[in-house]
């Protein structure tokens, strides 16, 4: 039994984007005590804070969960690395720093599924509360919150990117100055969580300032191994620093809040006895509470990327990232000047339609003035070139996350079932054909000399699908394993107040609660969910809805 020193009002598992926001908001109440458990170390790794350092952190098990998907026929028998953050800030300390809310209809769809208060108009004020938008006109739908995530515009531009955008516009895709305004369609430069040349993670923006408060205690290298229950009530968390380390625990007077991320949240619930009875039985865990949806409804964006070789004399990021040119970029970055060290991995966005006649974009496409090595994520090739990718906004293919054993040091079985739905394959093909067309406009053509991946020999649907299966990759946008929905939905795990159905004192606040995929990167919406949850937990009236 933990003593009084190890008892808090709230225990939060996971210091990622959601956990950092929650810890900051809940500790604003001076009468409440909060303990935040993070499986990884503090965010002192210097590569975390240099935007281009994400290439280093993705490969570093010291600050990441090196998860891989289960090989399937639709991934060419490959296990795909789906790395997740394991440090203060979680994914926000290692991600691509893109700030993207998605389409209003995404959240309206959540509300239409029976989730009260989750429509776009209800959620917009919570996006705004967690955002400090730098730039743009005052008349917009952005936040100017002191202490929020600073969201800035791109400040480093390449002539090939400009040519790509001009080609898109002349192909009928309008230039959109603000895809986060509620009107997403178009082409332009990404908004990003970078300020003064450095990454600003959720830990940096929210958690570190809050750590000065005496009512917040943050424990790093604390891997949650089990939620503690008394009957159907969550009363604490058991954790340990290493597989054979002494087991410790911390108790919660009011709530245990799981914000461990889509894969780890599902696994922690399962090893704690909450989930499908047959899955729990397979790993020898007694059932505390059967919930069939725990670990199901798992989705991710699956991307294919096309590479084009640049003409002789064209300098792309491939050359800028090496030798004397790289030294020049480092010098510029050190002087807080625009530099490749302070850019996001994907520079240009295209939100568009896989087929004419659709009401709204169903594709996210990205463009970078640099070429990547085949089969390696974000590793620049020796040859100069460019890369463009596409993925389906709202995939119907779904899979699962299952604990392989009761030991949380064993990686879970992660299977998104990429491209298993026929419509997903149709839209994916539409995306590949769209980016191929946009890479062959006259505007960008004067910089490029030919396609190297997949190459001109791949033309038919079967050939392009084979390419997608052999080379496609995750976008690290894992959602859905603790789906939000009414109790009448047998696959729902949490209510629209994010409380676990049939349990007491147990809430889930992270991307796992998303009932369906948003038309966007998941980072901004995960923080919005945490902002909204903080008001639920504190018993506050919701912020007033804003017209879309």
N, C-alpha and C positions, 0 to 999 in steps of 0.2 A: 504494500500500500504506500502511495506517495504521501509525503508529509505536506504541511500547509505551504511550505516554500515552493512546492511543485504543483500547486493548484492555482488555476487562473479562471477568469470568467469564460474566456474563449481560447481554444487551442486551434490553430490553423496549421494544416499540413500542406507544405509547399510554398516557397517564396518566389514563385514565378510572377507573371504579369498580374494574375488575379490575386494571388496571396499578398503581393507587395501593396497593391491598392487597398485590399481589405485591412491589412495590419495598420496601415496609415489612417484609414477612416475610423476604424473601431477604437484606436488608441487616442483619437481626438476627444473621446469621452473620458474626462479625468477620473471618473468613478469606476471605470472598467479596467480590468487587467487582461493582457493579451500575451500569449506565447505563440511564436511562429517557429515551426520546425522546418528546416531545409536539409535535404539529404546531401547536398553538395557543400563546397567551401564558400567562403566570402568571395565577392566579385573583384578580387585584387589582381587577377591575371590581366596584364596590360593589353593583350590582344582583344579583350572584351571592349575596350573603350575606343580603340582605333577602328573606324568603320570597316576598312578593308581587312581587319584582323579576323572577320568572321570565317574566312577561309582556313585560318589556323585553328580557331576554336571548334569548328565542325569536326575536326579530326582528333580532338583532344579529350580523352576519356576523363581527364581531371575535372572538366567543367561540363561534361555532357553525358547523357545516357546514350550509349552507342547501340541503340535498338536497330533491328533489321526486320523486314517483313518476311513472312513465310513465302517461299518460292511457289509460284503457280504457273500454269500454262500461259496465262495472259501477261506474265512478265518474263516469258522466255525461260522459265525455270530459274530465274535469278532471285536472290534475296536482295532487297533494296534497302539501303541504309536510310532510316527515318529518324535521324538524330534529334534528341530533345535536350533542352537546357537543364543543367544540374549544377546550379550556383545561384546566388542571390540575383533575382531578376529572371531566372529561368530562361525561357525562350527569348524574352526581350533582351537578354544579354548576348545572344548568339544569332539572332535572326537577321533577315535582310533589311530590317528597319523601315519597311514600307508601311505607311499609314493609309488604310483603305477600309472604308465602312461598308461598302457594298451598295445594294439597291434597296430603296424603301420597301419594295414588295417582299424582300426576304423576311423582314421582321413582321410585316403584316401577315405573312403566311404563318408565322409562329403563333400570332394571336388568333388566327382563324382555326388553329388546331386546338383551341380551348385554353390557351395560356393568357390569362387576363393581364393587361397592362404591358404587353410586350410588342405592341405595334410600333411602327417607325416613329409616329408622333410622340408616343410615350417614352421611347428610348433616346430620341434626339437630345433632350436636355442632359442626359447622362453621358453621351458622347462628349457634349460640350464641356461638362464639368471636369472631365479628366484631360482636357486638351488645352494647350497654350499655343494657338495658331499664330505664327509669326509671318507677317505679310498678308496679302490679299486685302481687299477693301473691307471697310467696317460692316457693310451690309452683306453679310454672308451667314451661313449656318454653322459657324465654327466657334469654338470656345477660346477665351482669352484668359484662362484661369491661371493665376499665380501658383506655381508648384505643379501644374499639369505637365503632361508630356509635350515638350516643344516640338511642333510640327512645322517644318520649313520646306521651302521650294528648292529644287535642284539649282546649284550654282556653278556646276562644271558641265560644259557643253562641248560636244564633238561634232565636227562638220558632217560626219557620216550619220549621226543621229538626226541632225537637222534635215538632211536629205531624205532619210527614212520617213520622217514626219511629213515632209512636203509630198512625198509619194503617196502616203496614206490619204492626205487631204485631196489630192487630185484623183484618187481612186474612189472618192465619195465618202470618206470617213471624216467627220468634222473635227477640227481642233477644239479640245475642251479644256478651258483654263482651270476647272475645278471639278474633278470627278466625284468629290465628296459633298457636292452641293445638293445631292438628291437626284441629279441627272448624270448618270455615269457614262453614257455612250460617247465614244470619241477617242482621240489620240492626244498624247501630251507627255509631260514628264511627271514621274512619281513624286508625291509628297512623302517626306521621310522624317524619322525621329533622330535627326542629327542637328546639333547646334554648335556653332563655333568649331566645326571640324571634328567633334567627338560624338559617339553614340550616347544617347540619353535613354537608358533602360528604365523600366518601371521601378527597379530598385534605386536607381540614381535619382529619379524624379520624386518618388513617393516614400520608399522605405527608409533610405538613409536619413532624410530629415526627421522622420518619425522615430528613429532609433535613439534620438536624444531625449525622448520622453521616458520618465521613470516607470510608466505602466506598461511598457512594451519590452518583452525579452525575446531576442532572436537567438536560436540555437542552430548552428550550422553543423555539418557532418552528422546529422541526426536523421537516419533513414527510418521512416515509420514502418513498422512491421505488423502492427495489428491495431485496430480500433477496439477499445475496451467497452464492454456493454454490461449493464445491469438490467436484465430482462431485455426490453426493446429500447432502452435508453442508452445513448452513447455518453460515456462518462470520462473518457480519456483516451490517450494514445500511448502505445508501447513503441519504443524506438531503440536503435542501436547504431554504433558508429561503423562496425564491420561485422562480417558474418559470425565470428566467434567472440565478439566483444560482449561485455556485460549488458544485459537488457535493462533499459531504463523506462520510466513512464512519467507522464504528466497528466494531471486531471483537469477536467473542465466542469465548472459549476453550471454554465448556461448551455454552451454548444461546442461541439466538435465540427469544424468546417474543413472539408477536404477540397484543396485547390492544387492537387498534385499533377494535373495535366491529364489529358484524355486516356493515355495508356496506363499511367501509374494510378490514377483514381480508380479505374476499373479493377486493376489488380489488387489494390489495397482493400477495396470492398470485398472482393472474393476471398482473399486470404483471411479476412475478418469474419467470414460466415454470412455475407450478404450477397446474394446472386442466385443464378439458376441452380437448383438442388443437384442436378446431375453433374454440372461442372464442378461444384464444390465437392461432391462425392469422389470425383475422379482425382482430386488432389488431397483427399483425406481430411477435409475441413468440415467440422460439424456445422449444420445450418442454424444460424441465429435468426435469419429472416429471409424467406425466399422472395427474390425479385427477378423475374425472368429476363428483364431488359438489361441487367448489369453486364456490360461488355459487348452488347449487340448494338445495331444501328451505327456501326463504326464506318466513317467515311473520310476520304482524303482526296485532294486534287492530284491528278496524274498528268504530268506534262511531257510533251515531246518537243525536242529542240532541233532546229535546222541550222547548219553552219555553212557560211559562204566565205570563200577565200577573197582577200582584198587584192587589188591590182598592185603591181610593183610601184613603190614610192609612197603608197598610202600608209600612214602611221596610225595604228590602232592601239588599244590598251595592251595588246600583246608585247609591243615594243616599249611602251611607256612603263611597263612593270618590270623592266630589266635594266641593269647597268647604269650608265650615266643618266639616262632619262629618268629612271626611278629615283636616283639621287636628287634630281631636280624637283620631282614631285614631292619627295620627303621635305625638301627645303621649303617648298611652297606651303605644305601642310603645317610645318612648324611655325610659319609666319601667319597662320590662319587665313591663307589664301586658298581659293578653289583648287582642288587636287584630286587625283584618282584615289588617294587614301581616304577621302571623305565623301565617297559616293556609295549609293546602294548597288547591289549586284545587277539589278535590272534597271536601266535608266528610263526607257520609254515604255509607256503602256498603250495598249489598244484594247478597248472594251467594245466588242462588236458581235455580230451575229454569224452563226455557222451557215445559215441559209436565209435568203431574203424572205421577208414577210413576217418574221418574228416580231413580237411587240417590244422586246427588250433584249439587250445583249445576253448571250449564253456562253460567251467565250472571254477569257482573259488572255491577252497576248503580251509578250514582253520582248524588248529589243535591247541589246548591249553592243557597243562598238568594240567588241573583243570576241575572239573565238575560243571555245572550250574544247578540251580533249574529250574524245569519244569515250563514253562510259564513266567519266569522272565529273562530279558536280562542282562547278565553279573553279575548275583548274584550267588556267589559260594555256593554250597550245603554243607551240613554237612559231607557227605560221601566223601572219597577220590576217585578221578576218573579223567577221561579225557573227552573232548568234541571235536567233529569234525563236521563241517558244510559244506554245499555246496549251491551254487546258480548259476543260469544261467547267463552267461556273458551278453548276448544281448537279453533281453526279448522283445517279440513282443506284449505282453499284454500292453495296454495303457489305461489311464483313463483321469481324469480331476481334476483341482482345480477351484472351484467356490466360489466367495464371497457369504456368506449367507445373508448379508445385506450391507448397505453402511457404517456401523460402523466398523472400523478396529480393534475394541476391541472384535468383534465377530469372533471366529475362522472360517476359511473357510471350505467348504466341500472338503475333500481330498480323492480321490478315485483312486488308481493306477490300480484297476481291476486285482489284482494278479491272475496268473494262468488261466486267461480267454481264452488265446490262446492255442489251442491243442498242438502245438509244444512246448510251454513252459512247459506244463504238462509232455510231453515225456522227455524233457531234464532234468527237475527237478527230475523225477524218476531215470534217469540215474545217476544223481549226488548222490542221496541217496544210490543207490546200489554201486557206486564207493567208497564212504567213508566207507560204511559198510565193503566192501572188504578190504580196507586199514587198518581198525581197527581190522582186524582178521588175520593179517600176523603173522608168527611165531616169527618175531623179536620183535613185541610189545606184543605178546601174553603172554610172561613170566611175564609181569607187570599187566595184566588185567585178570578179572575173569568172565566177562559177561556184556551183554548189558542191561541197565535199561531203556533207552528211544530210540526208541519206545518199545523195548523188542522183544524177538524172536518170539512172536506170530504174529507180523506184517510181512507178507511175500509177499502177492500178490500185484499187482499194485493198486487195489482198497484200500487195507489196508494201503499201504504206502502213497497214495494220501490223505486218510482220516487223517493220522498222519500229513502230511504236512499242510493240511487245519486247523487242530485244534491247531497246535503248531508253525507253521512257523512265521517268523518275518521279519520286514524291516531290511535293512542294512544301512538305512539313506542316500541313494544315489539318491536323488530326482533330476530329470532333465526334460527338454523338453517343459515347458509350454509357452515359448516365442521362439519357434523354428526358427533357422536360415535357410534361403532359399531364392531363387529368388522370385521376386514379382509375377511371373507367378504361383507360388505355392499358392493356396488359403488358405493353412493352415500355411504358413510361417508368422512370426511376424516381424523378423528383417532381414536386408540384410547381406551380408557377411562382411560388415563393422560395423555390429551390430546396425545400425540405424533403428528405427521403421518405417516400410513401411507406406508411406503416411503422415508422420509427419515430423516436423522440430525440431531440437534442442533436440531430445529425443533418447537416446541410452540405450541399456540394456547389461549389462556385468556381467554375472554370469552363473551358471549351467543351468539355464532355457533356454539358447539359444542353447544348444546341440540338434542337430536334431535327433540323435539316441544315444542309450546307449553305452558307452565305455566298453571295457572288463577289468574293473578296478574299484577301489574306485575312487570317482570323485574329490578328493581334488587337486591332482597335476594338473589335466587338467583345473580345474577352475582357478587356479593361472596362468597357461599358457594363458588362454583366456584373463585374465586381462592384462598380459604383452603385448600381441599382440594388445589389444584394446588401450592401452596407446600410442602406436606408431600411430595407426589410428588417435586418437584424437589430438596428437601433430603434425600431418602432416609429420611424418618421413617416410623415405623409409623403407620397411620391412627389417629385418635382412636377410642375405643371406641364402638361403635354404641349408641344409646339406644332403648329401647322406645318405639314410637309411641303 
